[in-house]
């Protein structure tokens, strides 16, 4: 079993602020929260300080993906077949799976492309087995995951006095821990469960929505100063800001340019007279 404990800080005024979220693993079936205590800077669980938990081991999340085929059926459903041999996600990708999913267009061809690349959302990987789902269900799951992203993202903007309860994400059938020499891997049963954990584990201050007007892309900010999802959006918004400034100050700018041209002509005349 695993759970997330949010670190909080209490100011002199008594307000509480969310700092970060820690994922803990408890390998027994029961977790005793009676030994949790508040230290003033974070919440600690003394039950994590014995046995196997005294040795830190890297933890990563993964999910099996890969389809052999996928195609539209009747215009409102997608059918396909899993690959005989899966591949593990993430491998080496700059974008998270959640970004790929949430920013995918909802037209049939885009959903088909996503499915062909990764697989169905709720079905666990079954080698060479068939799958089928409705496009409407896919769109509804995307809507829910967008709300899940936005819920975590808005934690940054909540009043300092707000106390945030821990986010509990329960395991689902076919989830499994893989214990290796170099660390632990929690392999999720399906894409939806993986993305729920992925979003919850990301630092809330890095969960962003593009600030360009008309763009709804969600992205993970690698630099906390980033407010646009791409260089293209950044350039478009810069150009739009320049256009707004031009429209608001056009008379003054044109008048100043006219004055500058007159000054340039006078300087040229003065230079011509001196050379004679």
BELUR-V881661 format. One record per residue. N is the residue number from 1. SS is DSSP state (a for helix, b for strand, c for the rest). PSI is psi as a letter, one per 40 degrees, with the letter a starting at -180 (999 if undefined). OMEGA is omega in whole degrees, 0 to 359 (NA if undefined). Layout:
BEGIN
n->(N:N)
ss->(SS:SS)
psi->(PSI:PSI)
omega->(OMEGA:OMEGA)
END
This chain:
BEGIN
n->(1:2:3:4:5:6:7:8:9:10:11:12:13:14:15:16:17:18:19:20:21:22:23:24:25:26:27:28:29:30:31:32:33:34:35:36:37:38:39:40:41:42:43:44:45:46:47:48:49:50:51:52:53:54:55:56:57:58:59:60:61:62:63:64:65:66:67:68:69:70:71:72:73:74:75:76:77:78:79:80:81:82:83:84:85:86:87:88:89:90:91:92:93:94:95:96:97:98:99:100:101:102:103:104:105:106:107:108:109:110:111:112:113:114:115:116:117:118:119:120:121:122:123:124:125:126:127:128:129:130:131:132:133:134:135:136:137:138:139:140:141:142:143:144:145:146:147:148:149:150:151:152:153:154:155:156:157:158:159:160:161:162:163:164:165:166:167:168:169:170:171:172:173:174:175:176:177:178:179:180:181:182:183:184:185:186:187:188:189:190:191:192:193:194:195:196:197:198:199:200:201:202:203:204:205:206:207:208:209:210:211:212:213:214:215:216:217:218:219:220:221:222:223:224:225:226:227:228:229:230:231:232:233:234:235:236:237:238:239:240:241:242:243:244:245:246:247:248:249:250:251:252:253:254:255:256:257:258:259:260:261:262:263:264:265:266:267:268:269:270:271:272:273:274:275:276)
ss->(c:b:b:b:b:b:b:b:b:b:c:c:c:c:c:b:b:b:b:b:b:b:b:b:b:c:c:c:c:c:c:c:a:a:a:b:b:b:c:c:c:c:b:b:b:a:a:a:c:c:a:a:a:a:c:c:c:b:b:b:b:b:b:b:b:b:b:b:b:b:b:b:b:c:c:c:b:b:b:b:b:b:b:b:b:b:b:b:b:c:c:c:c:c:c:c:a:a:a:a:a:a:c:c:c:c:c:a:a:a:a:a:a:a:a:a:a:c:c:c:c:c:c:c:c:c:c:c:c:b:b:b:b:b:a:a:a:a:a:a:a:a:a:a:a:a:a:a:a:a:a:a:a:a:a:a:a:c:c:c:c:c:c:c:c:c:c:c:c:c:c:c:c:c:c:b:b:b:b:c:c:c:b:b:b:b:b:b:c:c:a:a:a:a:a:a:a:a:a:a:a:c:c:a:a:a:b:b:b:c:c:c:c:c:c:c:c:b:b:b:c:c:c:c:c:c:c:c:c:c:a:a:a:a:a:a:a:a:a:a:a:a:a:a:a:a:a:a:a:a:a:a:a:a:a:a:a:a:a:a:a:a:a:a:a:a:a:a:a:a:a:a:a:a:a:c)
psi->(i:i:i:h:h:h:h:i:h:h:i:d:e:e:i:h:h:h:d:i:h:h:h:i:h:h:e:i:e:i:h:h:e:e:e:i:i:h:e:d:e:i:h:i:h:e:e:e:f:i:b:d:e:e:h:h:h:i:h:i:i:i:i:h:i:h:i:d:i:h:i:i:h:e:e:e:i:h:i:a:h:i:i:d:h:i:i:h:h:i:c:g:i:d:i:i:d:d:d:d:d:d:e:h:i:e:i:d:d:d:d:d:d:d:d:d:d:d:a:i:d:e:h:i:h:h:h:e:i:i:i:i:i:i:d:d:d:d:d:d:d:d:d:d:d:d:d:d:d:d:d:d:d:e:d:d:e:i:i:d:e:h:h:h:i:i:h:h:h:i:i:i:h:e:i:i:h:h:h:a:d:e:a:h:h:h:h:i:d:i:d:d:d:d:d:d:d:d:d:d:e:i:h:d:e:e:h:i:h:h:e:h:h:e:h:e:h:i:i:h:h:d:h:e:e:h:e:i:e:i:d:d:d:d:d:d:d:d:d:d:d:d:d:d:d:d:d:d:f:d:d:d:d:d:d:d:d:d:d:d:d:d:d:d:d:d:d:d:d:d:d:d:d:d:e:999)
omega->(180:178:182:175:181:175:181:178:180:180:181:180:180:180:183:181:176:178:183:179:179:177:178:178:174:189:173:184:182:176:181:182:181:182:176:179:183:185:183:179:178:174:179:175:183:180:180:189:177:174:183:185:178:180:181:178:180:178:176:176:177:175:180:182:174:178:176:180:175:180:179:177:177:177:182:178:176:176:180:183:178:173:174:180:184:167:185:175:3:176:176:183:178:182:175:177:179:177:179:184:185:181:178:177:184:176:188:183:179:177:178:179:178:181:180:182:187:183:177:187:189:181:173:181:175:186:174:178:180:175:179:177:180:178:180:179:179:181:179:178:177:178:181:180:176:177:178:177:183:179:179:182:184:177:182:186:181:176:184:182:183:176:185:179:177:176:181:177:185:176:178:179:179:166:179:171:174:185:180:181:186:180:182:175:174:182:183:183:184:183:182:181:177:182:176:179:182:181:181:183:180:176:187:181:180:178:188:166:184:183:178:179:180:179:182:183:173:182:175:182:176:173:184:177:182:175:179:186:183:176:179:179:179:179:180:181:176:179:179:178:177:180:178:179:179:181:181:186:184:180:181:181:180:179:179:178:179:178:180:177:178:179:180:179:180:179:180:179:180:180:180:180:182:182:181:NA)
END
